[in-house]
Amino acid sequence: MRTFRSMSAVLALVLTATATQAQPPEKDDGKYFFFKDGDTIVVMGDSITEQLLYSNYLEMWSVSRFPKRNLTFRNVGIGGDTSPGGNNRFQRDVLAHKATVLTVDFGMNDGHSKTFSDPAFQTYLKGLQGIADQAKAAKIRVAWITTQPIEMRQVGSALQGVNETLERFSEGVEQIAVKNRGIFVDQFHPYLAVLAKARATDPKNINVTGGDAVHPGPPGQVVMAAAILKRLDFQRLIARVVIDGDKLDAENCQVKMLGAKDDGTLSFSCVTSGLPFFPEEAKSILKWSPILDDMNRYWLTVKGLKPGRYAVQLNDQKIAEYTAQELANRVNLAGPALAAGPVAEQVKQVWTAVKDKNKYFHDQVYRGVVLAGNNQELYAERMKKMPELDAAVRKALEMKPHTVQIVPLGK
């Protein structure tokens, strides 16, 4: 029995997405997030994983939202690889890093065919099951991720040809996840929904996700990362502050009112428990999916203000402008805070540290040594730098207080 959504269900998902996102849960404390304090997360897959895009986004969102959690990420994606390949290299690439969590994303090379092949499908399942058996023996928690659909470079339905095969292979991922009590992550259908939405608006819109048909660019890979994190119960709330006269309510941040000035300016200090994130290079996808706001809920509500327009400032730097009514209804500061100001600067520092670490590991350690012959002496020498690079990420994540000002603007 097939359990995946039909194409009509995918289109229904597109139509109802906005209504669903308009009523997010008020409480969001990250208690159930799959990545726990102290985890070492190994990200395994093929060339799509080796691109260091969705894996970097997974890491950046996770560490910036949970800066106090000691999370270590290692990417072991190999271009052209399949599930049997992942099974065969499990000891070298997973156990060697003492992984506590593994994400598995194979299928593009296993099932890349216009015609479904049961022998190929069974080989795929056997490789995944081999990974599952080894992970269970090592007590590693596994998130089983479907491949994303390819973006067909012709006009018509996004679900046709190769994608029909990949959907069938994605059903195999679900079977393995259920059988082995792992986490099943369907990124195929959320990704397909974005493609369907774009094509419904413009049938000739056949390059939505960047890159090539098989290897998405940043716009496509941020869709992948968001779908994965949501299934892993990622905490999308950064902070929530509500000011209503003398009443103050806050969540995920330490807030102290600094008072009001004669001109009507309100001020408070704030130390949030995490940071927003969205990769600038992926911004074109926001035309089709509200990922920035949905994944970064940096909410501010200020009630009782006199009618007019107000600037929101962080450490005396203006980041946004709203009406009194907009502030009373609640605004999301994520986009403005990422565009300019002290939060933006800190996020850039963390993002640079994450990318530098992963580029070094990929170029100098994994490709440079492991896949080039695995010279153990050279491997040990180059791995000495990894704790330093991991520490640089954590150093950049040290949370800082900011002064937030709500300043009335002249008419």
N, C-alpha and C positions, 0 to 999 in steps of 0.2 A: 504493500500500500504506500503510495507516494504522499509525503507529508508537506512538501514544499508548496508555496503559494503559486497559484496560476497567474498568468499575465494580467487577468482582470483584477485579481486581488492586489497585484503590484500597483496598478493604476488607482485602485481605491485607496491604497496607502498614500499615494501622492496627493489625492484630493483631500484626505482627512489630516494630513500632516500638520498643517497650520493650526487647526483647531486643537489638536493634541498638544502641540507645543505651547499653546496659549494658556494652559492650565498646569504648570509644573508643580511638583510637590514642594511644600514649604520647608519641610525638613529634609536635609541632605548632608549627612555627617561623614560619609565615606566608610561607614562601619563595615559594609559588605563588599567593598572594592576587592577585587581578586588579588591585587598585589599588596602584600602585607609588609610591615616593617621587617627589615633584614633579608628580604628576598633577593636572590640572584635570578634574574629573568633572562633566559636564553631565547632569542628570536630566530627560529629555523625556517628556511624556505628556499625558494629558487631565486632567479634573477630579480624578480619584483621585490623580494626581501633585500637582496644585495644592493639595491639602489640607495639604501639608507635614506628613504623618504618616510614611508608609513612607520617604520621602526623608530626613526628619530622623533616623529610626532608622538608616537605612543610614549616614548621615554620623556619627552619634554612636557607633555601634558601631565604625566604621572608625577614626576619629581617636582614640578612647579606647583601642582595642586596639593602635594603632600611633602613639603620641604623637610619635615621632621622625620619622615620615614627614610630609613637607610635602604635605598633601592639601587641595585647594580644591574646594568643592562649590557648584554653582549649579543651582537648580531653575527650569525653564522649562515647567512644566505649564500648560496652558490648558483650562479647562472647556469640554466639548463638542467638543474637537478630535479629529481622525482622523489616520490615517497620511499621507494626501495633504497635510493641513495641516502636519504635521511636516516633510514633504519641502519644502514651499513656504517655510517659515520657517527652514530649516537655516542659511543664511548669517547671518541676523540673530541667531538664538538659540544657535547652536552655535559657528560660526566666530568670532563676535565675542568670545567668551570664550577663544579659543585653546585649545579643549578637546583633551585627549589621550585622554580616555575619554568614551564616551557610553552611557547606558542608555536604551533605547527601550521604552516601555510603552503601546502603543495597542491597541485592539480592542473596548473596551466600546461605543463609539459606532459603530464600523465594523460590528460584528456583532450588535448588540443586537436580535435578532429571534427569534421562536419557530421560524421556518422558515428553514432555510439557503438563502441566495441566492448562486449562483455569480457573477453579475455584481458583487455587493457584495464577495465574497471576492476576485475578481480586482482590483478597485479597491484593496482593502486591500493585497494583495501588491505592486501597482504602487507604492503610496506607500512601503511599506517598502523596496522595491528602490531607489527614488530616494534614500532616506536612506542606504542601503548604498553606493550609487555615490559620493555626496558624501563620506561618511566615509572610503572607501578613497582617494579623491583627496587628502584632507587627512591621511591616515595616522592616523586616529583609531580606536582599539580600541572595539569595540561589544559590549555585552551586550544580547541580544535577549530581552525579557521578555514572557511571555504575560500576558494579563489574568487576574485572579482570577475565579472563578465568582461569580455573584450568590447571595445567601442567600435562597432562595425562602421566601416568607412563607406557605407552606401545608405541611400535613403530607404526608410522603412522601419519596421519594428526593431527595437533593440534586442529582442529575444528571438534569434533565428540562427540557423547554422551551428557554428561552433558553440555559441552560447547555450543552445539546447543541450549539447553534450556536457558542457561545463556544469549546467544545472543538475544533470543526472549525477555527475561526479560529486557535486556538493551534497547530494542526498547521502552519498557514501560517507562523507565526513560526519554527518549527523548520526548515521548508524554506528560509526566507531565511537563517537562521543558518548552516546547512550549506552552502548555495550560496556564501555570502560569507565563509566561514571565521571566523565570529564565535562568540561564546559563546551557547549556547541556554540560557535560564533558564525552566524550567517551574515556575511558582508556582501554576498552576491545580490540579494534582493534590495537592500537599501541603495546599493550602487546602481542597480538596474532602474530603480525608481527615479533617481536623479536623471539618468539618461532619458527615461520615458517622459519626464516632465519637460526637459529641454526640447525633445522632438515633438511633443504635443504643441508647444508654442511655435516652433519653427522646424518643420519636417526635414529641412536641409541642414539642421544643426548637428553635424556629425563629428565635431572635435571639441567636446565639452571638457574632457578630463586631462587634456594635454598629453605630452609624450607621443608614443605610437599606440597602435591599436591594442597591443599586448601589455606594454609597459607604460602605465599612466604617469603623467607628470604630477607635480605638486597638487593641482586641483583635484585629480582623481584620488591621489594617495591620502589626501586629508579626509576625503569621504570614507576611505577604508579605515583610517585610524579612528575616526569618530564612531563608526559602526562597531568596531571592535571594543572600544572603551565603554560604550553604552551597554553592551552585553556583559561586560565585566563589572557592571555596577559602579562605574566611575562617578565620582562626586562632581557634579556640574556646578554646584553653588560655590562661589569663591567667598562671598560675604553678603550679608543682608543687614542694612541699617535703616531703621524707621525712626524718624523724629516727628513727634506730634505734640507741639507745644513744649511742656516740661517733661513729657514722657519720652523715653529712649528705649528702643528694643534693638538688639544686635545679635547676629549669629555668625559664627566663624570669624570673628574679629574682636579685638579688644578696643573699646571705644570710650573716650572721655570727652564730655562736652567742655568746650573752652569759652562758651558764652556767646552773646549777641552784642553787636555794636549799634550805636545810635542810627547808623545808616541802614540797618536791617540785615547786615551781614551775619550769618551764622557760621560758627567754626567748631570743629571737633577734631581730635587726634584719633588716628586709627592704625592698628597693626593687624592686618589680615592674616589668616592662617595659610594662605596660598596666593598664587598669582594667576592672572589670565594668560592665555596663549592662543595665537593663531598665526600660522606662517604667512608672511606677506606675499610670498611667491604663489600662494594658492588662492588669492582673493577673487579671481575670476569666477570661482565656483559659487560665490555668495549670491550670484544672480539666480541660482537654481536651488540653493539650500542655505538655510540660516544657521550654518554651523558655528559661526563666530559667537553669536548671541546664545545659541542653544547650549554650547559646551562651556560657556563662560558667563555665569550668572553673577554679575557684580552689581547688586541691586541697591539702589538708594531711593528712599521715599521721604519726602519732607512735606508735611501738611501744615496748613494754617498760614502760608505765606500770602502776602498781599499780591493782588493781580499784577502781572508784569513778567519781564524776562529776567533770568538769573544766570550768571556764569558759575560753573563749578570749577574750582581751582584745587590743584594738588601742590602743596608747598609753594603757593603763590603763583603757580603757572596754570593759566586757563587751559582746560582740556575740552570743555563742552559748554553749550548754552541751551537752556530749556525755559519753558513757560512755568509759571507757578502751578498750573493745572497738570502739566506733564510730570512735574516733581511730586505732586500729590498722588498721582496715579501709579508711580514707580518708574524709574528709568534704569537702564542697564549701562553702567559706565565702562564696560569691558572694551568696546571698540575705541572710545575716546582715550581711555587710559593706555591702550596699546599704541596709540598714534603719537603721543607726546607726553612728556613729563617724567617724573621719577620712577613710576611703575614701568613705563616703556623702557627706560634705560636699564633697569634691573633685569627685565625679561631678556633684553638683548645680550646682557652679560651671561645669563644662564644658557641661553640658546647657543651662543658662541662656544661656551665651555662644553656643552653636550656634543656639538658637531665636531669640535676639535678632538675630543676623546674618541669618538666613534670612527673618525677618519684615520686617526693614528692606529687604532686597533685593526681596522680593515686593511689599510695599506701596508703598515709595517709589521703587523703580527699575523693576521689571518691570511691575507693574500701573500704578504712578503715572506712568511716563514712556513706556516702550516700547510698551505696549498702549494708551496714551492719546494717541498721536500721534507719539511718538519725537522729541521736541524735543532735538536733539543737545547744545545748550548746557546744558540742564537735566540731561540724562543724564550728561554729563561731570562736572557739579558734584556730583551725588548719588553717583556712583561713587567719588568721592574718599574717601568714608567706608568703602568696603568693605575696603581694606587694614587699616584700624584695627580693624574688626570681625573680620576673619580673624586678626589678631594677638591679639585678646582670647581667641579660642578656643585658640590655641597657648600663650598665657601660662597659661591655666587648666590646660593639659595637662602642665605641668612636674611630673615625678614626685617624690614625697617619700618619705623613709624612714619606716617605722613599726616600732615595737617590738611584737612579738607575744609574748604570755605565755600559757602553758598552766598554769592555776592549779587545784590540787585543791580541791574543795569539801567542807565538812564533811558528815557523815552526817545 
